Amino acid sequence: QVQLVESGGGLVQAGGSLRLSCAASGRTFSNYAMGWFRRAPGKESEFVAAISWSGGSTYYADSVKGRFTISRDNAKNTVYLQMNSLKPEDTAVYYCAAAGGSWGSIGDYDYWGQGTQVTVSS
């Protein structure tokens, strides 16, 4: 069982930066791949980024490549999403999630946090 709690969301100007954190509880955290997803008002959930259990492999949505960086610190049971050059289109509720096996699609993720709001003003 893994419990996830996101933090770090808020209001930021376009072009600014924000770092989201996802704190996990559970002794098997390091065995899970981790992902970030987002949902904007009136839109479907969207994949943002994912990282393997070891941190050696990452994957990003085309819309955030070069701007966002996912990382993890297994000693702290925490995954991060560094967001730079933010755009108004990035406004959404951001969720972290854990995948126990495959991690290539949203259906692979077994545990989800409650989300944190990110608002980017123009």
Helices and strands as residue ranges (DSSP letters): E 3-7, E 10-13, E 18-25, G 29-31, E 33-39, E 46-51, E 58-60, E 68-73, G 74-76, E 78-83, G 88-90, E 92-99, G 106-108, E 109-112, E 116-121
